[in-house]
């Protein structure tokens, strides 16, 4: 199983509460409804476990994919993901998208 990991901060002026409401009411239902996605979570960074300072990113998203080809070939160019991505880019400042697989 592959994962997509997104790392990002909110754009200046974006309300944390508005973003969280959008995640719960719009993002989760849409992304979790895709056949190629087994699970999808948005995590808010709270603090570093060790050391001083703050985490580099405010948010981490993790998609558990059951079919990378279907996600990239069908879902990403499709209306659902394109609509959500358009909305998401209004919230997120320069998100970093990473395709990852577990080391076995």
C-alpha positions as CSV (number, residue, x, y, z in Angstrom):
1,X,0.0,0.0,0.0
2,X,1.3,3.5,-0.9
3,X,0.7,6.7,1.0
4,X,0.5,10.3,-0.1
5,X,1.7,12.6,2.6
6,X,1.1,16.4,2.4
7,X,3.0,18.9,4.5
8,X,1.8,22.5,4.6
9,X,1.0,25.6,6.5
10,X,-2.1,27.7,6.2
11,X,-1.9,30.9,4.2
12,X,-1.8,34.2,6.0
13,X,-5.3,35.3,6.9
14,X,-6.9,31.8,6.8
15,X,-8.9,31.1,9.9
16,X,-7.9,27.8,11.6
17,X,-11.6,27.3,12.6
18,X,-12.8,27.8,9.0
19,X,-10.2,25.4,7.7
20,X,-11.1,22.7,10.3
21,X,-14.7,23.0,9.4
22,X,-14.0,22.7,5.7
23,X,-11.8,19.5,6.4
24,X,-14.7,17.9,8.4
25,X,-17.6,18.8,6.2
26,X,-16.1,18.9,2.7
27,X,-12.6,17.4,2.4
28,X,-13.1,14.2,4.5
29,X,-16.3,13.1,2.8
30,X,-15.0,13.8,-0.7
31,X,-11.5,12.2,-0.3
32,X,-12.8,9.3,1.8
33,X,-15.4,8.5,-0.8
34,X,-12.8,7.8,-3.5
35,X,-12.6,4.0,-4.3
36,X,-8.7,4.3,-4.5
37,X,-8.4,5.7,-1.0
38,X,-8.7,3.3,2.0
39,X,-8.2,6.1,4.6
40,X,-7.5,9.8,4.7
41,X,-6.5,11.9,7.7
42,X,-5.6,15.5,8.4
43,X,-3.3,16.0,11.4
44,X,-2.6,19.3,13.1
45,X,1.0,19.6,14.4
46,X,1.1,20.6,18.1
47,X,4.7,20.7,19.2
48,X,8.1,19.1,18.7
49,X,8.6,16.0,20.8
50,X,12.2,16.9,21.4
51,X,14.1,20.1,21.1
52,X,13.1,23.8,21.0
53,X,11.0,25.6,18.6
54,X,7.9,24.7,16.6
55,X,7.2,22.1,13.9
56,X,8.1,23.2,10.4
57,X,4.6,22.4,9.1
58,X,1.2,23.2,10.8
59,X,-0.5,20.3,9.0
60,X,0.2,16.8,7.8
61,X,-2.2,14.8,5.7
62,X,-2.0,11.1,5.0
63,X,-3.8,9.2,2.3
64,X,-3.7,5.4,2.4
65,X,-4.1,4.3,-1.2
66,X,-5.1,0.9,-2.4
67,X,-4.4,1.7,-6.1
68,X,-1.9,4.5,-6.9
69,X,-2.6,4.1,-10.7
70,X,-6.4,4.7,-10.2
71,X,-5.7,7.6,-7.9
72,X,-3.3,9.3,-10.2
73,X,-4.9,8.3,-13.5
74,X,-8.6,8.6,-12.7
75,X,-9.2,10.3,-9.4
76,X,-6.7,13.2,-9.6
77,X,-7.9,14.5,-13.0
78,X,-11.6,13.8,-12.0
79,X,-14.1,16.4,-11.0
80,X,-14.1,15.5,-7.2
81,X,-10.4,15.8,-6.7
82,X,-10.1,18.9,-8.9
83,X,-12.9,20.6,-7.0
84,X,-11.4,19.8,-3.6
85,X,-7.8,20.7,-4.8
86,X,-9.1,24.1,-6.0
87,X,-10.6,24.8,-2.6
88,X,-7.6,23.4,-0.7
89,X,-5.2,25.6,-2.5
90,X,-7.2,28.6,-1.1
91,X,-6.2,27.4,2.4
92,X,-2.7,25.9,2.0
93,X,0.5,27.8,1.4
94,X,2.9,25.9,-0.9
95,X,1.9,22.3,0.1
96,X,4.5,19.6,-0.4
97,X,3.1,16.3,-1.9
98,X,5.1,13.2,-1.2
99,X,4.3,9.7,-2.5
100,X,5.7,7.1,0.0
101,X,5.8,3.4,0.6
102,X,6.6,1.5,3.7
103,X,10.1,0.0,4.0
104,X,9.7,-3.7,4.3
